[in-house]
Amino acid sequence: MNLTSLQAISPIDGRYRKTTEGLAAYFSEEALIKYRVFVEIEYFISLCETNLPGLENFDKNQYTALRNIHEKFSESDALEIKETEKVTNHDVKAVEYFIKNKFDSLSLQEFKEFIHFGLTSQDINNTAIPYSIKLALAESYYPAITTLITKIEALATEWKDIPMLAHTHGQPASPTKLGKEFLVFADRLNIQLENLKSIPNSAKFGGATGNFNAHHIAYPEVNWVSFSNHFVNEILGLTRAQHTTQIEHYDQFAAQCDALKRINNIIIDLDRDIWTYISKNYFKQKIKAGEIGSSAMPHKVNPIDFENAEGNAGIANALFEFFAAKLPISRLQRDLTDSTVLRNIGVPFGHTLIAIHSTLRGLNKILLNEAALHADLDDNWAVVAEAIQTVLRRENFPNPYEALKELTRTNSKINAASIAEFIEGLAVEEGVKAQLRTITPFNYTGIF
């Protein structure tokens, strides 16, 4: 299939391919097949390591040749397995036959029946898929989100001393520092990222219905629970669910989806805030030669990166939410609905990566318009009313809140002059007035 980006149905594999193509190593059909082969090979080697009767004479020098089967897995290998699947109509069985053919070529025929020994398909799927998710997080997602957080923290440092009018309920509020507002998002992302990292990559490994029936009937003397815990936890680096049906219960994967969704929500919140700051002219955007903002209005430079990020994070969240709600539910000991759903797990990861990269691209394009921030502060001297009435409360001045309320709501325009006039008319000590005179919208910014 010679698919080009122009022919792809999904924008992940089309328009945004450059951003998401790295995810093919974890979530493509070829990747799924490769990780199935990986689990099957490592399982066979682990059986050999236990000196299981029937495998005690296996030449351990062959381990390298066996591992080459998955380490050197190629597109042609994947195509061979897909051709077999046309006959078997069973994807995991096709993997088993592929490995058996490899054993033939290595003159290991006498050991072939220990491939996939005692297992059901979900022992392979429910280890291969969590393994691919683990790698995707470690090698693709974590570096991307960390880069975004680092950029946000850098902007927070750069703008730590820039005063800015805050807005609560969309109305002018007590001033803040621009850098501190960026730190809010960095802190939130860091906390949720640590929460995500703490969730184990859970896997199922226990035979047809989770009870090691086939394993136990063949080798009752082997502690299969201990064996499988070691294999899944130590060899694969996952966390084995101890009591399952035929499939992994997906509760931990649901938790990962929820955690990824929370991080995306923070990114959306950031995107919307920056979008609004641009609309207020607090930020301008770097202009790229030849770039067009509007097909009709030549002057426009639109905040398209933040809008793109918001849209993609929203799509990702819709899928993460569906996965978290659907996958933990399966009729009796299993139904097949999880199978087709799991084939889509790369999709929200793709949209999430697009959102992260779009946000980062947007942040790299914004230019601080300090004059606009200054003008907005100077146009809203009423915000120092909180400071004045709080100092007057300290001095036990009668009804200070009400006095400032009357001032700020009756005058048509509050400015530096009207505030100064109000202060001079106060019946308080000169030292208090001196303090009040120092308060401006530019320095009433708290301790951050």
C-alpha positions as CSV (number, residue, x, y, z in Angstrom):
1,M,0.0,0.0,0.0
2,N,1.7,3.2,-1.2
3,L,-0.2,5.7,0.9
4,T,0.8,9.3,0.6
5,S,-0.1,12.1,3.0
6,L,-2.6,13.4,0.5
7,Q,-4.5,10.1,0.5
8,A,-4.6,9.6,4.2
9,I,-8.1,9.7,5.8
10,S,-6.8,10.8,9.2
11,P,-4.9,14.1,9.4
12,I,-2.5,12.3,11.8
13,D,-1.2,10.3,8.9
14,G,-1.8,13.1,6.4
15,R,-1.5,16.8,7.2
16,Y,0.3,16.3,10.5
17,R,2.5,13.3,9.5
18,K,5.7,15.1,10.2
19,T,4.7,15.7,13.8
20,T,3.2,12.2,14.5
21,E,5.3,9.9,12.3
22,G,7.5,8.8,15.3
23,L,4.4,7.3,16.9
24,A,4.3,4.6,14.2
25,A,7.1,2.9,16.1
26,Y,4.6,2.2,18.9
27,F,1.1,2.2,17.5
28,S,1.2,1.1,13.9
29,E,0.1,-2.4,12.8
30,E,3.7,-3.3,12.2
31,A,4.7,-2.1,15.6
32,L,1.9,-4.2,17.3
33,I,3.1,-7.3,15.4
34,K,6.7,-6.6,16.4
35,Y,5.9,-6.2,20.1
36,R,3.8,-9.4,20.0
37,V,6.9,-11.2,18.5
38,F,9.0,-9.6,21.3
39,V,6.7,-10.9,24.0
40,E,6.6,-14.4,22.5
41,I,10.4,-14.7,22.2
42,E,11.1,-13.3,25.7
43,Y,8.4,-15.7,27.1
44,F,10.1,-18.7,25.5
45,I,13.5,-17.6,26.8
46,S,12.0,-17.2,30.3
47,L,10.6,-20.7,30.1
48,C,14.1,-22.0,29.2
49,E,15.5,-20.1,32.1
50,T,13.3,-22.0,34.5
51,N,14.7,-25.3,33.2
52,L,11.2,-26.4,32.4
53,P,11.1,-30.1,31.6
54,G,11.3,-30.4,27.9
55,L,13.5,-27.3,27.6
56,E,16.3,-28.3,29.9
57,N,18.5,-29.2,26.9
58,F,17.9,-26.0,25.0
59,D,21.2,-24.4,24.0
60,K,21.2,-21.0,25.7
61,N,23.7,-19.8,23.2
62,Q,20.8,-19.6,20.9
63,Y,19.2,-16.8,22.8
64,T,21.0,-14.2,20.7
65,A,19.6,-15.8,17.5
66,L,16.1,-15.8,19.1
67,R,16.3,-12.2,20.1
68,N,17.4,-11.3,16.6
69,I,13.9,-12.3,15.5
70,H,12.4,-9.3,17.2
71,E,15.4,-7.0,17.4
72,K,15.8,-7.2,13.6
73,F,12.1,-7.4,12.8
74,S,11.4,-5.9,9.4
75,E,8.5,-4.7,7.3
76,S,8.9,-7.9,5.2
77,D,8.5,-9.9,8.4
78,A,5.3,-8.0,9.2
79,L,4.0,-8.6,5.7
80,E,4.7,-12.3,6.0
81,I,2.7,-12.5,9.2
82,K,-0.2,-10.5,7.6
83,E,-0.2,-13.1,4.7
84,T,-0.5,-15.9,7.2
85,E,-3.3,-14.0,8.9
86,K,-5.3,-14.1,5.7
87,V,-5.4,-17.9,6.2
88,T,-5.7,-18.2,9.9
89,N,-8.0,-15.2,10.3
90,H,-6.2,-14.8,13.7
91,D,-3.5,-12.2,14.2
92,V,-1.7,-13.7,17.2
93,K,-1.8,-17.3,15.8
94,A,-0.1,-15.9,12.7
95,V,2.7,-14.5,14.9
96,E,3.1,-17.9,16.5
97,Y,3.4,-19.6,13.1
98,F,5.9,-17.0,12.0
99,I,8.1,-17.8,15.0
100,K,7.8,-21.5,14.5
101,N,9.1,-21.0,10.9
102,K,12.0,-19.1,12.4
103,F,12.7,-22.1,14.7
104,D,12.7,-24.4,11.7
105,S,15.4,-22.2,10.1
106,L,17.4,-22.4,13.3
107,S,17.0,-26.2,13.5
108,L,15.1,-25.8,16.7
109,Q,12.1,-27.9,15.6
110,E,12.0,-30.0,18.8
111,F,11.2,-26.9,20.9
112,K,8.6,-25.3,18.7
113,E,5.6,-26.4,20.8
114,F,6.8,-24.3,23.7
115,I,6.2,-21.2,21.6
116,H,3.0,-19.6,23.0
117,F,2.9,-22.5,25.5
118,G,-0.3,-22.4,27.7
119,L,-1.2,-18.9,26.6
120,T,-4.2,-17.2,25.1
121,S,-4.0,-14.3,22.6
122,Q,-4.6,-11.7,25.3
123,D,-1.6,-12.8,27.2
124,I,0.3,-11.5,24.2
125,N,-1.9,-8.5,23.4
126,N,-2.2,-7.4,27.0
127,T,1.5,-7.3,27.4
128,A,2.6,-6.1,24.0
129,I,0.2,-3.1,24.0
130,P,1.1,-1.9,27.5
131,Y,4.7,-2.3,26.5
132,S,4.2,-0.1,23.5
133,I,2.4,2.5,25.5
134,K,5.2,2.5,28.1
135,L,7.8,3.1,25.3
136,A,5.6,5.8,23.6
137,L,5.3,7.6,26.9
138,A,9.0,7.4,27.7
139,E,10.4,8.1,24.3
140,S,7.9,10.4,22.6
141,Y,5.3,11.9,25.0
142,Y,7.5,12.7,28.0
143,P,10.2,14.5,26.0
144,A,7.5,16.5,24.2
145,I,5.6,17.6,27.3
146,T,8.9,18.3,29.1
147,T,10.0,20.6,26.3
148,L,6.8,22.5,26.6
149,I,7.0,22.8,30.3
150,T,10.7,24.0,30.0
151,K,9.5,26.7,27.5
152,I,6.8,27.9,29.8
153,E,9.2,28.1,32.7
154,A,11.7,30.0,30.6
155,L,9.0,32.6,29.7
156,A,8.0,32.8,33.4
157,T,11.6,33.6,34.3
158,E,12.0,36.1,31.4
159,W,8.8,38.0,32.4
160,K,8.9,37.5,36.2
161,D,9.0,41.3,36.8
162,I,6.4,42.4,34.2
163,P,3.3,43.7,35.9
164,M,0.0,42.9,34.2
165,L,-3.6,43.7,34.9
166,A,-5.4,40.5,36.0
167,H,-8.9,39.7,35.0
168,T,-11.4,37.8,37.1
169,H,-14.8,37.2,35.6
170,G,-13.4,39.0,32.6
171,Q,-13.2,42.2,34.6
172,P,-10.1,44.2,35.7
173,A,-8.8,42.7,39.0
174,S,-5.8,43.1,41.3
175,P,-2.6,43.3,39.2
176,T,-0.3,40.3,38.9
177,K,3.0,39.5,37.3
178,L,3.1,38.0,33.8
179,G,5.8,35.5,34.8
180,K,3.8,34.3,37.7
181,E,0.8,33.5,35.5
182,F,3.1,31.3,33.3
183,L,4.4,29.6,36.5
184,V,0.8,28.6,37.3
185,F,0.7,26.5,34.1
186,A,4.2,25.1,34.6
187,D,3.3,24.0,38.2
188,R,0.0,22.4,37.1
189,L,1.7,20.5,34.3
190,N,4.5,19.3,36.5
191,I,2.2,18.0,39.1
192,Q,0.0,16.1,36.6
193,L,3.0,14.8,34.8
194,E,4.3,13.2,38.0
195,N,0.8,11.8,38.6
196,L,0.9,10.2,35.2
197,K,4.3,8.7,35.7
198,S,3.2,7.1,39.0
199,I,0.5,5.0,37.3
200,P,1.8,1.5,36.5
201,N,1.7,0.0,33.0
202,S,-0.6,-2.8,33.9
203,A,-0.5,-6.1,32.0
204,K,-2.4,-9.4,32.1
205,F,-0.6,-12.8,31.9
206,G,-2.5,-15.8,33.2
207,G,-3.8,-18.1,30.5
208,A,-7.2,-18.4,28.9
209,T,-9.3,-17.1,31.7
210,G,-6.6,-15.8,34.0
211,N,-6.2,-19.0,36.2
212,F,-3.2,-20.7,34.5
213,N,-5.4,-23.7,33.8
214,A,-3.2,-25.0,30.9
215,H,0.1,-24.2,32.6
216,H,-1.0,-25.9,35.8
217,I,-2.3,-29.1,34.2
218,A,0.9,-29.5,32.2
219,Y,3.4,-28.6,35.0
220,P,1.6,-28.5,38.4
221,E,5.0,-28.4,40.2
222,V,5.8,-25.0,38.8
223,N,4.8,-21.8,40.6
224,W,3.3,-20.1,37.6
225,V,2.2,-17.0,39.5
226,S,5.8,-16.4,40.6
227,F,7.1,-17.1,37.1
228,S,4.6,-14.7,35.5
229,N,5.2,-12.0,38.0
230,H,8.9,-12.2,37.3
231,F,8.4,-12.3,33.5
232,V,6.0,-9.4,33.4
233,N,7.4,-7.2,36.1
234,E,11.2,-7.8,35.7
235,I,11.7,-8.9,32.0
236,L,9.0,-6.7,30.4
237,G,9.2,-3.9,33.0
238,L,5.4,-3.8,33.4
239,T,3.1,-4.5,36.4
240,R,1.2,-7.8,36.3
241,A,-2.4,-7.7,37.4
242,Q,-2.8,-10.6,39.8
243,H,-6.4,-11.6,39.3
244,T,-8.0,-11.2,35.9
245,T,-10.4,-12.6,33.4
246,Q,-9.2,-13.5,29.9
247,I,-8.2,-9.8,29.5
248,E,-6.5,-7.1,31.4
249,H,-9.1,-5.1,33.3
250,Y,-7.7,-1.8,31.9
251,D,-8.3,0.2,35.1
252,Q,-4.8,1.5,35.1
253,F,-4.9,2.3,31.4
254,A,-8.1,4.2,32.1
255,A,-6.2,6.1,34.8
256,Q,-3.5,6.9,32.3
257,C,-6.1,8.2,29.9
258,D,-7.6,10.4,32.6
259,A,-4.2,11.7,33.5
260,L,-3.3,12.5,29.9
261,K,-6.7,14.2,29.6
262,R,-6.0,16.4,32.6
263,I,-2.7,17.5,31.1
264,N,-4.4,18.3,27.8
265,N,-7.0,20.3,29.7
266,I,-4.2,22.4,31.2
267,I,-2.8,22.9,27.8
268,I,-6.2,24.0,26.5
269,D,-6.5,26.4,29.4
270,L,-3.0,27.9,28.5
271,D,-3.9,28.1,24.8
272,R,-7.1,30.0,25.6
273,D,-5.4,32.4,28.0
274,I,-2.6,33.2,25.4
275,W,-5.3,33.6,22.7
276,T,-7.1,36.1,24.9
277,Y,-3.8,38.0,25.8
278,I,-3.2,38.3,22.0
279,S,-6.7,39.6,21.5
280,K,-5.9,42.2,24.2
281,N,-2.7,43.1,22.3
282,Y,-0.6,42.1,25.3
283,F,1.3,39.9,22.8
284,K,2.1,40.4,19.2
285,Q,3.3,37.5,16.9
286,K,6.4,37.1,14.9
287,I,5.7,37.6,11.2
288,K,7.0,35.0,8.8
289,A,7.7,36.1,5.3
290,G,5.1,34.9,2.8
291,E,2.7,33.8,5.5
292,I,-0.9,34.8,5.2
293,G,-3.3,35.3,8.1
294,S,-6.5,35.9,6.2
295,S,-7.5,35.4,2.6
296,A,-9.5,38.6,2.7
297,M,-8.0,40.8,5.4
298,P,-4.3,41.4,4.7
299,H,-3.5,42.9,8.1
300,K,-4.4,39.8,10.1
301,V,-1.9,37.6,12.0
302,N,-4.1,35.0,13.6
303,P,-3.3,33.0,16.7
304,I,-3.7,29.8,14.7
305,D,-1.1,27.7,16.6
306,F,-3.1,28.1,19.9
307,E,-6.4,27.4,18.1
308,N,-4.9,24.3,16.4
309,A,-3.6,23.1,19.7
310,E,-7.0,23.6,21.4
311,G,-8.8,21.7,18.7
312,N,-6.4,18.7,18.7
313,A,-6.3,18.5,22.5
314,G,-10.1,18.4,22.5
315,I,-10.2,15.5,20.0
316,A,-7.6,13.6,22.0
317,N,-9.6,14.2,25.2
318,A,-12.8,12.9,23.7
319,L,-11.0,9.6,22.8
320,F,-9.2,9.4,26.1
321,E,-12.5,9.8,27.9
322,F,-14.1,7.1,25.8
323,F,-11.2,4.7,26.4
324,A,-11.4,5.3,30.1
325,A,-15.1,4.7,30.2
326,K,-15.3,1.8,27.8
327,L,-12.3,-0.4,28.2
328,P,-12.8,-1.4,31.9
329,I,-16.2,-2.8,31.0
330,S,-16.3,-6.3,29.4
331,R,-19.1,-8.9,29.5
332,L,-18.4,-11.9,31.8
333,Q,-14.9,-13.2,31.3
334,R,-14.4,-11.1,28.1
335,D,-16.0,-9.8,25.0
336,L,-14.2,-8.6,21.9
337,T,-15.1,-4.9,22.1
338,D,-11.8,-4.0,23.6
339,S,-9.9,-5.4,20.6
340,T,-11.1,-2.9,18.0
341,V,-11.0,0.0,20.5
342,L,-7.3,-0.8,21.4
343,R,-6.3,-0.5,17.8
344,N,-7.1,3.3,18.1
345,I,-4.9,4.1,21.1
346,G,-2.3,5.8,18.9
347,V,-4.9,8.3,17.7
348,P,-5.3,10.4,20.9
349,F,-1.6,10.2,21.4
350,G,-1.2,11.7,17.9
351,H,-3.6,14.5,18.5
352,T,-1.9,15.2,21.9
353,L,1.5,15.5,20.3
354,I,0.1,17.8,17.7
355,A,-1.4,20.0,20.5
356,I,1.9,20.1,22.4
357,H,3.9,21.0,19.3
358,S,1.4,23.6,18.2
359,T,1.4,25.2,21.6
360,L,5.2,25.2,21.7
361,R,5.3,26.7,18.2
362,G,2.9,29.5,19.3
363,L,4.9,30.3,22.4
364,N,8.0,30.6,20.3
365,K,6.2,33.2,18.1
366,I,4.7,35.5,20.7
367,L,6.4,38.9,21.4
368,L,5.7,40.8,24.5
369,N,3.9,44.2,23.9
370,E,4.9,45.8,27.2
371,A,3.4,49.1,26.2
372,A,-0.1,47.6,25.9
373,L,0.2,46.0,29.4
374,H,1.4,49.4,30.8
375,A,-1.5,51.2,29.1
376,D,-4.1,48.8,30.5
377,L,-2.7,49.1,34.0
378,D,-2.7,52.9,33.7
379,D,-6.3,52.9,32.5
380,N,-7.5,50.9,35.6
381,W,-6.4,52.7,38.7
382,A,-9.5,51.5,40.4
383,V,-7.8,48.2,41.1
384,V,-5.7,49.8,43.8
385,A,-9.0,50.3,45.8
386,E,-8.4,46.8,47.3
387,A,-5.0,47.9,48.6
388,I,-6.2,51.2,50.0
389,Q,-9.2,49.7,51.8
390,T,-7.1,46.9,53.3
391,V,-4.5,49.4,54.7
392,L,-7.4,51.4,56.1
393,R,-8.8,48.3,57.8
394,R,-5.5,47.8,59.5
395,E,-5.8,51.4,60.8
396,N,-9.3,50.7,62.0
397,F,-10.7,53.4,59.7
398,P,-14.5,53.3,59.7
399,N,-16.2,51.5,56.8
400,P,-13.2,51.6,54.4
401,Y,-14.7,49.1,52.0
402,E,-17.8,51.2,51.6
403,A,-15.7,54.4,51.2
404,L,-13.8,52.8,48.3
405,K,-16.9,51.3,46.8
406,E,-18.5,54.8,46.7
407,L,-15.4,56.3,45.1
408,T,-14.9,53.6,42.4
409,R,-18.5,53.2,41.5
410,T,-19.7,56.8,41.4
411,N,-16.8,58.5,39.5
412,S,-17.0,58.2,35.8
413,K,-13.2,57.6,35.6
414,I,-10.8,56.6,38.3
415,N,-7.2,57.6,37.6
416,A,-4.0,58.5,39.4
417,A,-5.3,62.0,40.2
418,S,-8.7,60.9,41.6
419,I,-7.0,58.3,43.8
420,A,-4.5,60.9,45.0
421,E,-7.3,63.3,45.8
422,F,-9.2,60.6,47.8
423,I,-6.0,59.8,49.8
424,E,-5.5,63.4,50.7
425,G,-9.0,63.7,52.0
426,L,-8.6,60.8,54.4
427,A,-8.6,61.5,58.2
428,V,-5.6,59.3,58.9
429,E,-2.0,60.0,60.0
430,E,0.5,61.3,57.5
431,G,2.5,58.1,57.6
432,V,-0.5,56.1,56.5
433,K,-1.1,58.6,53.6
434,A,2.5,58.3,52.6
435,Q,2.2,54.6,52.3
436,L,-1.0,54.9,50.3
437,R,0.6,57.4,47.9
438,T,3.2,54.7,46.9
439,I,0.6,52.2,45.7
440,T,0.1,52.1,42.0
441,P,-1.3,49.5,39.6
442,F,2.3,48.8,38.6
443,N,3.6,47.8,42.0
444,Y,0.5,46.4,43.7
445,T,1.5,42.9,42.4
446,G,2.0,40.8,45.6
447,I,5.0,38.7,46.4
448,F,5.5,36.6,43.2
